[in-house]
Amino acid sequence: MNKIRFFFLSALFITVGTLQAQSVDQGKRFAYYTRYKSAKDVLEKVLASNPNNIDAMYWLGQVLIETKDSAAAQALYQRGLASNGSAPLLLVGMGQIELMQGKTNDAKQRFETAISLSKGKDVQVQNAIARANVAARAGDAQYAIEKATQATQIKGFNDPDTYKLLGDAYRKNIDGGGAVTAYTKALSLNAKYAAAKYGIGKVYLTQNNKEYFIPAFEEAIQMDPAYLPALFELFYYYYFRDVNKAEQYLNQYVSNADQGPDIEYLKTDFRYAKGDFAGARTAAQQLITQYADKVNPRMYRMIAYTSDTLGDAPGAKQAMNTFLAKAEPETILPGDYLELAKINSKIPGSESEAFANFQTAIDKDTALENKIEYINKAADLAKKLGDRKQQAAWLGVAYRMDKNPNQNDLYNYGFAHYQAGNYDSAINIFCNEYEGKYPNEIFGYLWCARANEAKDTTWQSGIAVQPFEKLAQMSMTIDSAKYKGQAKNALFKLASYANDVKKDPKQALAYVNQILAFDPADPNAMKIQDILQKAINRPQKAATPAKPPVKKPATKSGGGSSAKKK
């Protein structure tokens, strides 16, 4: 009987231990799917029944980190280390928290202690170190690669998670080739490992190679239709391109995800994508009321965008400023400042704020083409406001930043300075840079001449003479048929300068004769030629000799020979 009882109790303990292990695995599985609410519920139940379960404690800490509650994760790991100070996984978890706090030396000491305690033979410890260094901004990607690689060399290794983490580390290290190789090795160990295929998709997404990232995400959900990260990427991609496809992936995502506010946020986002701006704004306002301070700040951003679209610029401005004040810095996009600048531009008196927000968007965006786009938008606003000097300044920034500016970019840059009255800058741009880069285009010569003329409208200094002579010459050289009018105009101005300012009718006639050389029938040139020729041929009046001064008789008081004799 005692033997039977012993056997029964032993079986019971084994069963309970197995169920408990399965529960930790279940929590890990939920975390794999990014179902963090479910993962948290399961792991908390495991710890409630066994407060010293190291695996449950480590994974619950990971879930808390993923849900932005690092303070709770730190408290959990500290509590675990108080009674299990030599638990390698908890040491790694605490090291991850320290990495997040920027304490890189303390973190690395924890990692090395964990490796020492596990004698470098525990794959899960090596994985945890790699995971920590990939996840934390201050993490060392090369160190993660080293530890994950060492894990693959442990006797009996057969864990696809390690190769997946190795791929993540290579991706953080901006080594797409190494990442794809590692993810592929993970798939060789588990052909249905959707996370590895998803990782391959993320590599190509970074490269904006849709021919590869879309199929990779699609293959990931074919491997595992419940894999939420891939479903979200496809939803997000089609969100901006095809609302019908986006809705298909959203429905699949919702059916597999934990229900809660995050799902309601996604549904609200999708209303915006479908063009239901009023409905999206109402839904966002309801969620803010429902969840108060716990609401995701992006609902304020939703109100900003929808209010702007619906014509409520003041409401949009208030909502966007609230979003920027409440949101985590990493969730704020350069486009949010661009949108705020756009909103500012619609509110009289907020123009200076608009330019400041354009500058913030430019500073925060890492893509050069986006920076140039934002700068040009700022220049457009300055033009709309009639602020030519500011327009010229913005266009100058865009031109200098662009690695491959075109002819039109340079023209707009120079012309903006001309309109702003910055004639020296316009002269430099058109007379030097434009003429040098585009010698067979008329616009450099034309605006070089006009900028010099604008600088001295009286022509007294003569600074416009050479540019107009060059304009006349190049007009006939580049395309005499197309630009004959530009040549004539330049030569007429030069003739006027020579005759009226320099008082040199012979030089004026020489300019007019140049016109008649390529257009003998020009009536204005013929008329002016006749006038100038007559002026030249008109006899010059002889100079009148100076008359000697007339001597005046001396006055009585003056004395002398002219005095009357008595």
HUVENVEN-V545474 format. One record per residue. N is the residue number from 0. RES is the residue in three letters. SS is DSSP state (H for helix, E for strand, - for the rest). Layout:
N | RES | SS
N | RES | SS
This chain:
0 | MET | -
1 | ASN | H
2 | LYS | H
3 | ILE | H
4 | ARG | H
5 | PHE | H
6 | PHE | H
7 | PHE | H
8 | LEU | H
9 | SER | H
10 | ALA | H
11 | LEU | H
12 | PHE | H
13 | ILE | H
14 | THR | H
15 | VAL | H
16 | GLY | H
17 | THR | H
18 | LEU | H
19 | GLN | H
20 | ALA | H
21 | GLN | H
22 | SER | H
23 | VAL | H
24 | ASP | H
25 | GLN | H
26 | GLY | H
27 | LYS | H
28 | ARG | H
29 | PHE | H
30 | ALA | H
31 | TYR | H
32 | TYR | -
33 | THR | -
34 | ARG | -
35 | TYR | H
36 | LYS | H
37 | SER | H
38 | ALA | H
39 | LYS | H
40 | ASP | H
41 | VAL | H
42 | LEU | H
43 | GLU | H
44 | LYS | H
45 | VAL | H
46 | LEU | H
47 | ALA | H
48 | SER | H
49 | ASN | -
50 | PRO | -
51 | ASN | -
52 | ASN | -
53 | ILE | H
54 | ASP | H
55 | ALA | H
56 | MET | H
57 | TYR | H
58 | TRP | H
59 | LEU | H
60 | GLY | H
61 | GLN | H
62 | VAL | H
63 | LEU | H
64 | ILE | H
65 | GLU | H
66 | THR | -
67 | LYS | -
68 | ASP | -
69 | SER | H
70 | ALA | H
71 | ALA | H
72 | ALA | H
73 | GLN | H
74 | ALA | H
75 | LEU | H
76 | TYR | H
77 | GLN | H
78 | ARG | H
79 | GLY | H
80 | LEU | H
81 | ALA | H
82 | SER | H
83 | ASN | -
84 | GLY | -
85 | SER | -
86 | ALA | -
87 | PRO | H
88 | LEU | H
89 | LEU | H
90 | LEU | H
91 | VAL | H
92 | GLY | H
93 | MET | H
94 | GLY | H
95 | GLN | H
96 | ILE | H
97 | GLU | H
98 | LEU | H
99 | MET | H
100 | GLN | -
101 | GLY | -
102 | LYS | -
103 | THR | H
104 | ASN | H
105 | ASP | H
106 | ALA | H
107 | LYS | H
108 | GLN | H
109 | ARG | H
110 | PHE | H
111 | GLU | H
112 | THR | H
113 | ALA | H
114 | ILE | H
115 | SER | H
116 | LEU | H
117 | SER | -
118 | LYS | -
119 | GLY | -
120 | LYS | -
121 | ASP | -
122 | VAL | H
123 | GLN | H
124 | VAL | H
125 | GLN | H
126 | ASN | H
127 | ALA | H
128 | ILE | H
129 | ALA | H
130 | ARG | H
131 | ALA | H
132 | ASN | H
133 | VAL | H
134 | ALA | H
135 | ALA | -
136 | ARG | -
137 | ALA | -
138 | GLY | -
139 | ASP | -
140 | ALA | H
141 | GLN | H
142 | TYR | H
143 | ALA | H
144 | ILE | H
145 | GLU | H
146 | LYS | H
147 | ALA | H
148 | THR | H
149 | GLN | H
150 | ALA | H
151 | THR | H
152 | GLN | -
153 | ILE | -
154 | LYS | -
155 | GLY | -
156 | PHE | -
157 | ASN | -
158 | ASP | -
159 | PRO | H
160 | ASP | H
161 | THR | H
162 | TYR | H
163 | LYS | H
164 | LEU | H
165 | LEU | H
166 | GLY | H
167 | ASP | H
168 | ALA | H
169 | TYR | H
170 | ARG | H
171 | LYS | H
172 | ASN | -
173 | ILE | -
174 | ASP | -
175 | GLY | H
176 | GLY | H
177 | GLY | H
178 | ALA | H
179 | VAL | H
180 | THR | H
181 | ALA | H
182 | TYR | H
183 | THR | H
184 | LYS | H
185 | ALA | H
186 | LEU | H
187 | SER | H
188 | LEU | H
189 | ASN | -
190 | ALA | -
191 | LYS | -
192 | TYR | -
193 | ALA | H
194 | ALA | H
195 | ALA | H
196 | LYS | H
197 | TYR | H
198 | GLY | H
199 | ILE | H
200 | GLY | H
201 | LYS | H
202 | VAL | H
203 | TYR | H
204 | LEU | H
205 | THR | H
206 | GLN | -
207 | ASN | -
208 | ASN | -
209 | LYS | H
210 | GLU | H
211 | TYR | H
212 | PHE | H
213 | ILE | H
214 | PRO | H
215 | ALA | H
216 | PHE | H
217 | GLU | H
218 | GLU | H
219 | ALA | H
220 | ILE | H
221 | GLN | H
222 | MET | H
223 | ASP | -
224 | PRO | -
225 | ALA | -
226 | TYR | -
227 | LEU | H
228 | PRO | H
229 | ALA | H
230 | LEU | H
231 | PHE | H
232 | GLU | H
233 | LEU | H
234 | PHE | H
235 | TYR | H
236 | TYR | H
237 | TYR | H
238 | TYR | H
239 | PHE | -
240 | ARG | -
241 | ASP | -
242 | VAL | H
243 | ASN | H
244 | LYS | H
245 | ALA | H
246 | GLU | H
247 | GLN | H
248 | TYR | H
249 | LEU | H
250 | ASN | H
251 | GLN | H
252 | TYR | H
253 | VAL | H
254 | SER | H
255 | ASN | H
256 | ALA | -
257 | ASP | -
258 | GLN | -
259 | GLY | -
260 | PRO | H
261 | ASP | H
262 | ILE | H
263 | GLU | H
264 | TYR | H
265 | LEU | H
266 | LYS | H
267 | THR | H
268 | ASP | H
269 | PHE | H
270 | ARG | H
271 | TYR | H
272 | ALA | H
273 | LYS | -
274 | GLY | -
275 | ASP | -
276 | PHE | H
277 | ALA | H
278 | GLY | H
279 | ALA | H
280 | ARG | H
281 | THR | H
282 | ALA | H
283 | ALA | H
284 | GLN | H
285 | GLN | H
286 | LEU | H
287 | ILE | H
288 | THR | H
289 | GLN | H
290 | TYR | H
291 | ALA | H
292 | ASP | H
293 | LYS | H
294 | VAL | -
295 | ASN | -
296 | PRO | -
297 | ARG | H
298 | MET | H
299 | TYR | H
300 | ARG | H
301 | MET | H
302 | ILE | H
303 | ALA | H
304 | TYR | H
305 | THR | H
306 | SER | H
307 | ASP | H
308 | THR | H
309 | LEU | -
310 | GLY | -
311 | ASP | -
312 | ALA | H
313 | PRO | H
314 | GLY | H
315 | ALA | H
316 | LYS | H
317 | GLN | H
318 | ALA | H
319 | MET | H
320 | ASN | H
321 | THR | H
322 | PHE | H
323 | LEU | H
324 | ALA | H
325 | LYS | H
326 | ALA | -
327 | GLU | -
328 | PRO | H
329 | GLU | H
330 | THR | H
331 | ILE | -
332 | LEU | -
333 | PRO | H
334 | GLY | H
335 | ASP | H
336 | TYR | H
337 | LEU | H
338 | GLU | H
339 | LEU | H
340 | ALA | H
341 | LYS | H
342 | ILE | H
343 | ASN | H
344 | SER | -
345 | LYS | -
346 | ILE | -
347 | PRO | -
348 | GLY | -
349 | SER | -
350 | GLU | H
351 | SER | H
352 | GLU | H
353 | ALA | H
354 | PHE | H
355 | ALA | H
356 | ASN | H
357 | PHE | H
358 | GLN | H
359 | THR | H
360 | ALA | H
361 | ILE | H
362 | ASP | H
363 | LYS | H
364 | ASP | -
365 | THR | -
366 | ALA | -
367 | LEU | H
368 | GLU | H
369 | ASN | H
370 | LYS | H
371 | ILE | H
372 | GLU | H
373 | TYR | H
374 | ILE | H
375 | ASN | H
376 | LYS | H
377 | ALA | H
378 | ALA | H
379 | ASP | H
380 | LEU | H
381 | ALA | H
382 | LYS | H
383 | LYS | H
384 | LEU | -
385 | GLY | -
386 | ASP | -
387 | ARG | H
388 | LYS | H
389 | GLN | H
390 | GLN | H
391 | ALA | H
392 | ALA | H
393 | TRP | H
394 | LEU | H
395 | GLY | H
396 | VAL | H
397 | ALA | H
398 | TYR | H
399 | ARG | H
400 | MET | H
401 | ASP | -
402 | LYS | -
403 | ASN | -
404 | PRO | -
405 | ASN | -
406 | GLN | H
407 | ASN | H
408 | ASP | H
409 | LEU | H
410 | TYR | H
411 | ASN | H
412 | TYR | H
413 | GLY | H
414 | PHE | H
415 | ALA | H
416 | HIS | H
417 | TYR | H
418 | GLN | H
419 | ALA | H
420 | GLY | -
421 | ASN | -
422 | TYR | H
423 | ASP | H
424 | SER | H
425 | ALA | H
426 | ILE | H
427 | ASN | H
428 | ILE | H
429 | PHE | H
430 | CYS | H
431 | ASN | H
432 | GLU | H
433 | TYR | H
434 | GLU | H
435 | GLY | H
436 | LYS | H
437 | TYR | -
438 | PRO | -
439 | ASN | -
440 | GLU | -
441 | ILE | H
442 | PHE | H
443 | GLY | H
444 | TYR | H
445 | LEU | H
446 | TRP | H
447 | CYS | H
448 | ALA | H
449 | ARG | H
450 | ALA | H
451 | ASN | H
452 | GLU | H
453 | ALA | H
454 | LYS | H
455 | ASP | -
456 | THR | -
457 | THR | -
458 | TRP | -
459 | GLN | -
460 | SER | -
461 | GLY | -
462 | ILE | H
463 | ALA | H
464 | VAL | H
465 | GLN | H
466 | PRO | H
467 | PHE | H
468 | GLU | H
469 | LYS | H
470 | LEU | H
471 | ALA | H
472 | GLN | H
473 | MET | H
474 | SER | H
475 | MET | H
476 | THR | H
477 | ILE | H
478 | ASP | H
479 | SER | H
480 | ALA | H
481 | LYS | H
482 | TYR | H
483 | LYS | H
484 | GLY | H
485 | GLN | H
486 | ALA | H
487 | LYS | H
488 | ASN | H
489 | ALA | H
490 | LEU | H
491 | PHE | H
492 | LYS | H
493 | LEU | H
494 | ALA | H
495 | SER | H
496 | TYR | H
497 | ALA | H
498 | ASN | H
499 | ASP | H
500 | VAL | H
501 | LYS | -
502 | LYS | -
503 | ASP | -
504 | PRO | H
505 | LYS | H
506 | GLN | H
507 | ALA | H
508 | LEU | H
509 | ALA | H
510 | TYR | H
511 | VAL | H
512 | ASN | H
513 | GLN | H
514 | ILE | H
515 | LEU | H
516 | ALA | H
517 | PHE | H
518 | ASP | -
519 | PRO | -
520 | ALA | -
521 | ASP | -
522 | PRO | H
523 | ASN | H
524 | ALA | H
525 | MET | H
526 | LYS | H
527 | ILE | H
528 | GLN | H
529 | ASP | H
530 | ILE | H
531 | LEU | H
532 | GLN | H
533 | LYS | H
534 | ALA | H
535 | ILE | H
536 | ASN | H
537 | ARG | -
538 | PRO | -
539 | GLN | -
540 | LYS | -
541 | ALA | -
542 | ALA | -
543 | THR | -
544 | PRO | -
545 | ALA | -
546 | LYS | -
547 | PRO | -
548 | PRO | -
549 | VAL | -
550 | LYS | -
551 | LYS | -
552 | PRO | -
553 | ALA | -
554 | THR | -
555 | LYS | H
556 | SER | H
557 | GLY | H
558 | GLY | -
559 | GLY | -
560 | SER | -
561 | SER | -
562 | ALA | -
563 | LYS | -
564 | LYS | -
565 | LYS | -
